[in-house]
Amino acid sequence: MSVVYHLGMYLLDFLMNIGSLRSKKLKQAVEGRKELFDSLDRFRKSHPSPLVWFHVASLGEYEQAKPVIAAFKEKYPLWAVAVSFFSPSGYEQVRKKKQRWVDYFTYIPIDTPVNAKRFVETLAPDKVLFVKYDLWANHLREVKKRGIPCFLVAASFRKEQVYFSWYGAFFRRILFRFDYVYTQNSSSLKLLEKIGYRQCIQTGDPRFDNVAAIRLQPTPFPRIRNSIHQPLMVLGSVWQADMDLLIPWMNQSQDRQFILAPHDINPATIHRWQQAIRLPSLTYTAFESAETPPNWKVLIIDNIGMLSSLYQFARWAYVGGAFGKGLHNILEPLAFGIPVLFGKVRQVSKFPEAGISQQYGCGFPVKNGKELAEVLERLTDAAAYEKSRQGAKKLLRDNLGSAEKTIAHIKTLEWKEG
């Protein structure tokens, strides 16, 4: 299997280069890796201090890592922090502005043996933390060979994953390279124990810590606030399948305003949605450029980075993605204490927060327009709405502290090793 894996990495590299001729995203991934090692070498020479390396797949996992990074810096204030990404949708977004606590961002190179050896040798980390998934066999092998403490944090496993299958021996060995695994839930813990991995503990999901921090200091957007005159619903990270459900209902809703945030900012898609929506709508770009803020019923966010703070204005939220590749972040609106609707999730085990939100009475899956209208009608009742709000607040309270628990436990391991 290792031979197949190595060949797969070379094939991945080849296909990314070919695909970059047509895909903007792949072009960013290929171009961004061209000067990777020279940049890494310059950074390490200018930061000779002890260093922790965090690896994340993309933007969502980086948001999950942020409270863990903050907790790490509290315990290790003199250490440098480097964060690697696999996907350009994460790397290209965060590198645009300085991120608190992080000294260096980089792509991770394609996981060939040569690349992995050079990357680990050059970065020379003193601790390594991978976040959730995106585990690369050769990089982890190089870390293990050097005896560098290595941890998997915010891990969430499902029984159908390759690690737990009869043919998954090669991938199970990747898991066993971690000195300790910190899981989001008890079901993940049980799956690890079932394959004989005992160095694990449940510390929860650090996304709760992250959304709690956003709730305390959201971007204020006073111009938007002053233009809201009716109860507002935020439609976050929506796709076409979500809008097929939402637009007919929106067109009948004269007593509400909507902020609509597409998952992908595509002018043609936004124009198509504006044509289908019969309420007065405009893009955020047009709204911001107007001397006097124009009246609107639907404000369409045509940039990235605003959504998490926009939930502060909402009475209800809908979060997209469940009808396609997967449900997006429902914890962001829940942190503001508002009920959240979303498409009926196909793989419940892949998005445990959807089930948990239902248990707390603040998350509502819908599969068609009829269910959407019924849920929102129920939530017009003051008592039902307040019950949902209190459920969201309790959900957040009950799940805070994951990042601190994780880093505190890592710190205790140093005493045992010494």
C-alpha positions in Angstrom: 0.0 0.0 0.0 2.9 2.4 0.7 4.1 2.1 -2.9 0.5 2.9 -4.1 0.3 5.9 -1.8 3.7 7.3 -3.0 2.7 6.8 -6.6 -0.6 8.5 -5.8 1.2 11.6 -4.5 3.3 11.9 -7.6 0.1 11.5 -9.7 -1.6 14.2 -7.5 1.2 16.6 -8.2 1.0 15.9 -11.9 -2.8 16.3 -12.1 -2.6 19.6 -10.1 -0.2 21.0 -12.6 -2.3 20.0 -15.5 -5.5 21.2 -13.8 -3.9 24.6 -13.0 -4.1 25.4 -16.7 -7.9 25.6 -16.4 -8.7 26.1 -12.7 -7.9 29.3 -10.8 -8.0 27.5 -7.5 -5.5 24.8 -8.7 -3.3 27.5 -10.3 -3.1 29.2 -6.9 -2.2 25.9 -5.2 0.6 25.2 -7.8 2.0 28.8 -7.9 1.9 29.1 -4.2 4.1 26.1 -3.7 6.8 27.1 -6.2 8.9 29.2 -3.7 7.8 27.3 -0.7 11.1 26.0 0.5 13.1 29.2 -0.1 10.4 31.1 1.8 10.4 28.6 4.6 14.2 28.7 4.9 14.2 32.5 5.2 11.5 32.4 7.8 13.3 29.8 10.0 16.6 31.7 9.8 14.8 34.8 11.1 12.9 32.9 13.8 15.3 30.5 15.5 13.2 30.2 18.6 11.3 27.0 19.6 8.5 26.5 17.1 5.1 24.7 16.9 3.7 23.6 13.6 0.0 23.5 13.1 -1.4 21.8 9.9 -4.9 22.4 8.7 -6.7 21.4 5.5 -8.4 24.7 4.7 -10.2 27.8 6.2 -12.7 25.9 8.3 -10.0 23.9 10.0 -8.0 27.0 10.6 -11.0 28.6 12.3 -11.1 25.5 14.5 -7.4 25.8 15.2 -7.4 29.5 16.2 -8.5 29.0 19.8 -6.0 26.1 20.2 -3.3 28.4 18.8 -4.3 31.1 21.3 -4.3 28.6 24.2 -0.9 27.3 23.1 0.6 30.8 23.1 -0.7 31.4 26.5 1.3 28.4 27.8 4.3 28.9 25.4 4.5 32.7 24.9 8.1 32.6 23.5 7.4 30.0 20.8 6.9 30.9 17.1 3.8 29.5 15.4 3.7 28.2 11.8 0.5 27.1 10.1 0.4 25.1 6.9 -2.5 24.7 4.6 -3.3 22.2 1.9 -6.0 24.1 0.2 -5.7 27.6 -1.4 -9.2 28.5 -0.2 -7.7 28.6 3.3 -4.2 29.9 2.6 -5.1 32.6 0.1 -7.7 34.0 2.5 -5.7 34.2 5.7 -2.5 35.5 4.3 -4.2 38.7 3.2 -4.1 40.2 6.7 -2.1 39.6 9.8 -3.4 36.9 12.1 -3.0 37.1 15.8 -0.6 34.6 17.3 0.6 33.2 13.9 4.2 34.1 12.7 4.1 32.2 9.4 1.7 30.7 6.9 2.7 28.3 4.2 1.3 25.6 1.9 2.3 22.1 2.8 4.1 20.5 -0.1 2.7 17.5 -1.9 3.4 14.5 0.4 6.2 12.8 -1.5 9.1 11.4 0.6 11.5 14.0 -0.7 9.2 16.9 -0.1 8.3 15.7 3.4 11.9 15.2 4.5 12.9 18.7 3.2 9.9 20.4 4.8 10.3 18.9 8.2 14.1 19.4 8.2 13.8 23.1 7.2 10.9 24.0 9.5 12.5 22.0 12.3 9.4 22.1 14.6 9.6 21.3 18.3 5.9 20.3 18.5 3.5 19.4 15.8 -0.3 19.6 15.9 -2.5 18.4 13.0 -6.1 19.6 13.2 -9.1 17.3 12.6 -8.0 15.4 9.5 -5.9 15.9 6.4 -3.2 13.5 7.6 -0.1 13.1 5.4 1.8 9.9 5.8 5.3 11.0 4.8 5.3 14.2 6.7 4.1 12.4 9.8 6.8 9.7 9.3 9.5 12.4 9.1 8.2 14.0 12.3 8.1 10.6 14.1 11.6 9.7 12.9 13.0 12.8 14.6 11.1 12.1 17.9 9.1 15.4 17.7 6.0 15.3 19.9 3.0 15.1 17.5 -0.7 15.4 18.3 -4.0 15.3 16.5 -6.5 17.8 17.9 -10.2 18.2 17.3 -10.3 14.7 15.8 -13.7 13.5 14.6 -14.0 10.0 13.2 -16.8 7.9 11.6 -16.9 4.1 11.4 -17.0 4.2 7.6 -13.6 5.9 7.3 -10.7 3.9 5.9 -8.9 3.8 9.3 -11.5 1.4 10.6 -11.9 -0.9 7.6 -10.4 -4.3 7.0 -8.1 -2.9 4.3 -7.0 0.2 6.3 -3.8 -1.1 7.9 -1.6 1.5 6.1 -3.8 4.4 7.2 -4.1 3.1 10.7 -0.3 3.3 11.0 -0.7 7.0 10.3 -2.9 7.4 13.3 -0.4 5.5 15.5 2.3 8.0 14.6 0.6 10.5 16.9 1.7 10.7 20.5 -1.8 11.6 21.5 -5.2 12.2 19.9 -7.8 14.7 21.2 -11.3 13.9 20.0 -14.4 16.0 19.7 -16.8 13.3 20.9 -17.1 10.0 22.7 -17.9 8.0 19.5 -14.5 9.0 18.0 -12.8 7.9 21.2 -14.5 4.5 21.0 -13.5 4.0 17.4 -9.8 4.6 18.3 -10.0 2.2 21.2 -11.6 -0.4 18.9 -8.4 -0.4 16.8 -6.2 -0.6 19.8 -5.2 3.1 20.0 -5.2 4.1 23.7 -3.4 7.4 23.8 -6.6 9.5 23.4 -8.9 11.6 25.3 -12.1 13.6 24.6 -11.6 17.3 24.9 -14.5 18.6 22.7 -14.7 20.8 19.6 -12.7 24.0 19.7 -15.0 25.6 17.2 -17.2 26.5 20.1 -14.4 28.5 21.6 -13.8 30.2 18.3 -17.5 31.2 17.7 -17.7 32.4 21.3 -14.8 34.8 20.7 -16.4 36.1 17.5 -19.7 36.7 19.5 -17.9 38.8 22.0 -16.2 41.0 19.4 -18.1 41.0 16.1 -17.3 43.5 13.4 -19.9 46.2 14.1 -21.0 47.2 10.5 -22.9 50.3 11.7 -24.1 51.1 8.2 -25.8 47.7 7.8 -27.3 48.0 11.3 -28.8 51.4 10.6 -30.4 50.1 7.4 -32.3 47.2 9.1 -36.0 48.1 9.7 -37.6 44.7 9.9 -36.9 41.3 11.5 -33.8 40.0 9.7 -32.9 36.5 8.5 -29.3 35.7 7.5 -28.9 33.0 4.8 -25.3 31.9 5.3 -23.0 29.9 2.9 -25.9 29.1 0.5 -25.7 27.2 -2.7 -28.1 26.9 -5.6 -29.9 23.9 -4.0 -30.5 26.0 -0.9 -31.8 29.0 -2.9 -34.2 26.7 -4.8 -35.8 26.1 -1.4 -35.5 29.6 -0.1 -36.4 31.9 -3.0 -40.1 30.9 -3.3 -40.5 31.5 0.5 -38.6 34.8 0.4 -40.8 36.1 -2.4 -43.8 35.7 -0.1 -42.1 37.4 2.9 -43.0 41.0 2.9 -42.4 41.5 6.6 -38.7 40.5 6.7 -35.3 41.6 5.5 -32.6 39.1 4.4 -28.8 39.1 4.3 -27.7 36.5 1.8 -24.1 35.3 1.8 -23.3 32.9 -1.1 -20.7 30.2 -0.4 -19.0 31.0 -3.7 -18.9 34.6 -4.9 -19.9 34.2 -8.5 -21.3 37.4 -10.2 -23.3 35.3 -12.7 -24.9 33.3 -9.9 -25.7 36.4 -7.9 -27.3 38.0 -10.9 -29.4 34.9 -11.5 -30.6 34.9 -7.9 -31.4 38.7 -8.1 -33.5 38.0 -11.1 -35.5 35.3 -9.3 -36.0 37.2 -6.1 -38.9 39.6 -6.4 -37.9 41.7 -3.4 -35.7 44.8 -3.8 -32.1 43.5 -3.6 -28.6 44.9 -4.0 -25.1 43.7 -3.5 -23.0 44.8 -0.6 -20.5 46.5 -3.0 -23.4 48.7 -4.3 -24.6 49.3 -0.8 -21.2 50.5 0.4 -20.5 52.7 -2.7 -23.8 54.6 -2.4 -23.5 58.0 -0.7 -26.8 57.5 1.1 -27.4 53.9 2.2 -30.3 52.7 -0.1 -33.3 50.8 1.2 -33.2 47.1 0.6 -35.1 43.9 1.5 -32.3 41.6 0.4 -28.6 42.5 0.9 -26.3 40.1 -1.0 -22.7 39.8 0.4 -20.4 39.7 -2.6 -17.1 39.3 -0.6 -15.6 36.9 1.9 -15.0 37.3 5.6 -18.1 39.1 6.8 -20.6 36.3 7.5 -19.6 35.3 11.0 -20.2 38.8 12.3 -23.4 39.4 10.4 -25.3 36.9 12.5 -25.4 39.5 15.3 -28.2 41.2 13.4 -30.3 38.1 12.8 -33.5 36.9 14.4 -33.2 33.6 12.5 -30.6 32.0 10.4 -30.4 29.4 7.6 -27.1 27.8 6.9 -26.5 26.1 3.5 -24.5 23.2 2.1 -26.5 20.2 3.4 -28.1 19.4 0.1 -24.6 19.3 -1.5 -21.1 18.5 -0.3 -21.9 19.1 3.4 -23.4 21.4 6.0 -21.5 24.6 6.7 -20.9 26.2 10.1 -24.1 26.3 12.1 -22.2 27.1 15.3 -21.5 30.7 14.2 -25.2 31.7 14.3 -25.9 29.6 17.4 -23.2 31.5 19.3 -25.4 34.6 18.9 -28.3 32.7 20.5 -30.6 32.5 17.4 -32.4 29.4 16.0 -30.8 27.9 12.9 -32.4 26.1 10.0 -30.5 23.9 7.5 -31.1 21.3 4.9 -31.7 17.7 6.1 -28.2 16.2 6.6 -27.4 13.1 4.7 -24.5 11.8 6.8 -25.5 12.7 10.4 -22.2 11.2 11.7 -20.2 13.6 9.6 -21.9 16.7 11.1 -22.6 15.8 14.7 -23.3 19.5 15.5 -26.6 19.2 13.5 -27.9 16.4 15.7 -26.7 18.1 18.9 -28.4 21.4 17.9 -31.7 19.5 17.5 -31.3 17.9 20.9 -30.9 21.4 22.4 -33.9 22.6 20.5 -32.1 25.3 18.5 -31.4 23.5 15.2 -34.1 22.7 12.7 -33.5 20.5 9.6 -35.8 21.0 6.7 -36.1 19.0 3.4 -38.6 21.1 1.4 -40.3 24.5 1.3 -43.3 23.2 3.3 -41.1 22.2 6.2 -39.2 25.5 6.0 -42.4 27.5 6.2 -43.8 25.4 9.1 -40.6 25.8 11.2 -40.5 29.5 10.7 -44.2 29.8 11.5 -43.6 28.0 14.8 -40.7 30.3 15.6 -43.0 33.3 15.3 -44.5 32.2 18.6 -42.7 34.2 21.3 -42.5 31.3 23.8 -41.2 28.8 21.2 -38.6 31.4 19.9 -37.3 32.1 23.4 -37.0 28.4 24.2 -34.9 28.0 21.1 -32.7 31.0 22.0 -32.1 29.6 25.5 -31.2 26.2 23.9 -28.6 27.8 21.7 -27.1 29.7 24.7 -27.0 26.5 26.7 -25.4 24.6 23.8 -22.6 27.1 23.7 -22.0 27.1 27.5 -21.9 23.3 27.7 -19.2 23.0 25.1 -16.7 25.8 25.9 -13.1 25.1 27.0 -11.9 22.5 24.4 -8.8 24.4 23.4 -7.7 25.0 27.0 -8.3 21.4 27.9 -6.2 20.2 24.9 -3.2 22.4 25.5 -3.3 21.8 29.3 -3.1 18.1 28.7 -0.3 18.4 26.2 1.6 20.4 28.8 1.2 17.6 31.4 2.8 15.1 29.0 6.1 17.0 29.2 6.3 16.1 32.9 5.7 12.5 32.1 8.3 12.4 29.4 10.8 14.2 31.6 
